[in-house]
Amino acid sequence: MVVDPGEGPIRTIRCAGELAVGSITGLRRAGEAVVGAPGVELLVVDVSGVTFVDSIGLNCLLTLNRTVSVVLAGPVPEQLRRLLRITGTDAVLPVVDTAPRHEGRKTMGAAPTHGEATGRHVDPGNPKGP
C-alpha cells in the first residue's frame, strides 16, 4: 500500500494485488494510520491495481468508512464492481472511474467530487453529504 503523504482533509491510499483474507493487513494498517490523523475527512482508495477483493477486503473498506468517508477510485476492477453491486455496498462506497491525480504530490492527490458509478455526490468540504 502506498499512502499519500499529503496534509489536509483528503488522503489517498493506492492499493495493488489482492484485498483478501491473507493480504489485508497492509490496507488495514495504512487505513488506521490515515483515519487516525487529525483533520482527515475523506479517504480515496485507489483500487486500479487491485486484482481481487473478498469479503474480508470489503469489510476492511466498510470499517474505514465508519470513521471517515471512503471513495473508491479506479479504473475499478469488474470483480470489485460486481461485489459492491451484489452486496449493496455500492450505495455506501462511492466509485469513480479515474484515479485522482495532482501534479504537486508524489503519489496521489486531489479527490473526486462525485461518484460517477453511484451518482452519490462527494463534497470534500462535507464528505458525509447533506
Disulfide bonds with the S-S distance in Angstrom:
none
